[in-house]
Amino acid sequence: MSISYLGPLQRAVARARSTLFAPFRLETWLALGFAAFLSEWLSGGWGQAGGGRGFSGRHVGALHLHDLLPALVWGPLLAGLIVVGIVVGIVFLWLGSRGKFVFLDDVVRGRTAIVEPWNRYAHLGQSLFLWRLVFAIFAGLVMLGLLLATVGTALVGWLRYHEPLAMAPSMIGGLALVGFAGLLVGFVNLMLDDFVVPLMYRHELRVNDAWRRFLPLLRGNPGTFILYALFVLLLVIVIGAIVAVLGFATCCVGFLLLMTPYVGQVVLLPVHVAYRGLGPEFLAQFGPEFDALAGAPPQPAATPPVIPPPSTGPGASA
């Protein structure tokens, strides 16, 4: 089987061009931009900055109330911020999981519906959300464990030899493991978004059933999908470079637009639509059962409007 990488990209770009520019309609961009916002805007972050004074030796034996007050105030506040951040992240993850099917359905059908696919694919979005939540927790625990192991072994080397160089092997090996784990997590997420989600959409499958259908294909063609991941990485680099040039050319105004939720998705909508079609176009090369673009379920028939019969009473106008 001959697998192409440029062919699916060309077809995805052609699909985006016909959807967005043939003809150009502002309402299409605004509606599809909202679908892209639901699907892609999943990252939420918060930063923290703080300072404090360390305890010197004389504070160890006697702690005063004014030393404890900052901890009593900022400790619960920081814990509350962490809880809020986690809750917001989970909400974004749920919205994004539901939104992925809205955006995919709009790209496949070439339409701008929001409410109907949101309701129709609710069960698939819920299945995807639960899987992503469990995977995120598992991946986070693995990364945290690797980081703690790296720091722990480095400290053991320092305590044993009291030389900075004694920490180097542990730090290098541990960071290499963390980097490899990060690449593996990114690869799993790429396979999920680009191939498993289209299979869920194509066959109305729960996420675990879609993985069971996709994994034999991945095991039989590992090099093909690794090259696909590298191809996507190259596209990200190229598009990022183009966006950077345009952002600086507009005196950084473009960067402000791209950083604004929803507005950024509308500005980059051709990129979002083309990329959403890339994975399904690539997957369709492996056979009709993997063709999410041609196998979209039929749209529900529209209910004709009910027109009341004309009034024939004495008050009816002639």
N, C-alpha and C positions, 0 to 999 in steps of 0.2 A: 504494500500500500504506500503510495507516494503522499507524504504529508507536506503541505505548504504552510509557510508562515506569513509571507507577504500577501498571498491570495485572500485569506480571511480578513487581514487588515484592510485591503482594498475594498472588499465587500462591506465591511463595517463602516468605513468612511463613506462609501456610496449610500448606504442606508441612512447615515446621519445627514448627509447632504440633501437627500430627497425628503427626509422628515422635516428638516429645519429651514431649507431654502427653496423648496419647490412646492408651493411658493412660501415666501417668508411671511409669517404671521406672528405678531407680537404676543397674542394670547397663547399660541403654541409654545413659545419660548418661556413664558411665565409659568404655564402649567407644568411643562416638562422640567423646568428648573426647580419647581417645588418637589416634583417626584425625585429628581436627583438629590435635592436637599435631604429628603427623607431617607434616601438610600445610602448616601455617601457621607453625610455630615455626622459621623459617629464619635469623633474624638472630642473628649471634654477633659480639660486639665485645670489645675489650679496650682498656684505657686505659693510658697510661703517664705517669708524672710523674718528673721528674728535674731535677737541677740540677748546676751545675758552675761552676767559675771560669774566666773568660776569661784568655787569655794576654796579659800586658802586653808592652811593647816589649822588656823585658830577657829574656823567655823565647824570643823569636824566634831569637836567636842561639845559645842553649844550652838544650837540652831535657834534663832530668834524668830518671832512672829513675822517681822517684816521681811525675813528671808523666805518664809513659806507662802506669803500672800501671792507673789507672782505665780508660783506654781499652782496654787489653788484656783487662780483666776484663768490663767492661760492654758493650763492642762485640760480642763473640761471644754474650753472654747476650741482648742486645737482638735480634741477628740470629736467634738460636734462638727467641725469643718470636714474632718475626714469622713465621718458618716454621711454628711450631705454630699460630698464628692462621690462617694460610692453609690449612693442612691441616684444621683444625676447620671452617673455613668451607666447604671443598669437601665434607667429610663431611655437613654440614648441608644443603648444596645437593642432594647425592645422596639423602639421606633425604627431604627435602621433595619432590623430583621424583617419587620412588616413592610417597610418601604422598598426593600430590594425587589420584592415581587411586584409592587406597583410600578416601579421604574422598568423592570424587565418586561412586564406585560405591555407597557406603553411603547417601548422600543420595538418589541416583536410585532405588535399590531399597527404601529405607526399612528397612535392616537394619544390623547392627553387626559385620559380619565384618571381620577384619583379615588373617589369614594367606592366605585364598583369593584375595582381590583383590590382595594384595601379590605373590603368585606369578603370578597370571593376567596382570597388566599389567606384569610386570617389563620386558619389551622396550620398552614405551611409556615407562615411567619412565626407562629408560636413555637412550632417544633424547632425551627432554626434558632430562635432566640434562646431556648433552653440549652441546645447543644453548644452554642457559642458561649453562653454564660459558664457552663461546666468546663469547657475547654480553656476559657480565659483564667478561671480559678486554678485549674491544673497547671497551665503554663506559668502562671505567676508564682505558684509554689515551687515549681521546678527551678525557675530562674532565681528566686530568693534563696533556695537551698544551695545552688551552685555558688552564688555570691558569698553566702555565709561560709561555705566550705573553703572558698578561695581566701577570704580574709582570715579565717581561723588557721589554716595551714601556713599562711604568711606570718602571722603572729607567732606561731610555734617556732618557725625558723629564726625570727628576730630574737625571741627569748632564749633560744639555744646558743646562738652565735653572736648576737648583738652587732650584727653587720647588715647594712641595707641590702647587700648583694645576696644574702641568704634568703631574702624574701622574693627575689626575682623569679626563680623557677616556679614557685607556687603561683605567683601573680600571673605570669605568662601563660602557664598551663590552664589556670582557672579562667582567665579572660578568654582564652581560645575556646574552652568548653561553653562559656556563656555566649560567645559569638556564634558558635555552631548551633546551639539551642535556639538562639534568636532567628537564625536563617531557617531552621526547621519549622519553627512556629509560623514564620512568614510564608513558607512554601505551603503549609497546610491551609492557611487562610486564603492563599491565592487559589488553590485547587477547590476550596469550598465555594468561594465567590464566583469563580469563572466557569466551573463545571458542575459541581454538585447542586448548586442553586438552580441552574437551568434544567438539570435532570429532575429535580423536585417539581419544577414548573411544568415540564413536558409530560410527566407521567403521574402527577398528583401524588408524589411519594413523600413520606416523612423523611427526615434528614438521614437517619440511620439506614433506611432502605435505599436511599439515593447513594450513600457511600458504598453500600454493598454492590450496587450496580457499577459504580465507577472504579472501585479498587482493582478488580481484575484487569481493567483497561490500563490502569496506572502501572500495575505490576508487569504487564506484558509489554509496556512501552515506556520504561522509566526515563531513558535518554530523551525521548521525544518531549516529555512534559518538563524535564529539567531545562531543555533548550527553550521551551515556551516561556518558562520563568525568566530565563536570561534575556529573551526577546522582549518581554514586558519590562524588565529592568532597563533595557536600552531605550525603550520608548519613553519611560518615565524620565530618564536622564535628558533625552533630547527635548521633550516637551518642557521639562523644568528649565533647561537652558533658554528656550525660546521665550517662556514666560518671564524669566529674569531679564532678558534683553528688553522686552516690551515694557516691563515694570520700570526699569531705569530710564527708558526712553520717554516715559510719561512723568518723569520727576517723582517717581514712587507713588503716584496717584493710583496706578494700576494695582500696586501691592495692597493698598488700602481697600480697593474694591474686592480683590480676591479674598481678603481676610474677613470680609463682612459676610455673615451667614446668609444664605439664600442668594444674595447678590453675586457672590463668588461663583455659585453653581450656575447661575444664568449666564454670566460672562464666559465661563468655560463650558457651556452646554454642548457645543460640538464635540469637544474632547470627551465629555462624560457619555454622550450618546454613542459615539464611535467605540469607546472602550467597552461599554456595556454589551455591544454586539460582537466584540472580538472573540470572547470566550466561547459563546454559542456557535459562532461561525467556524472556529477552529475545531470544536468538538464534533460538529456535523460531518466532518471528513471521515469519521470512524463508522458511519452507517446511519440509516434512517432512524433507528431507535434512539440515537443520540442527537437528533436534529431538533432542537428546541424551537428553532425559528419557523420550521415548516409544520411543526406538530402542535401549534397553539390550539387550545380548546376553543370551540366556537363561542362567539359572543352571545349572550342571552338575547332573545328576541325582544325588541322594544314593544312595550304595551301601547297600542294605539289610543290616542286621546278619546275620551268619551264626550260626544257632542250632544247636548240635550236637545230633544225635539222641539220644534217651534211651538210656542204657546197658541192654543186655539180658543182660549176662553174669551169672555166678553170684553176683557180689558186688553186683548191683544191688539197691537197696532196693525193697520192694513199694510 
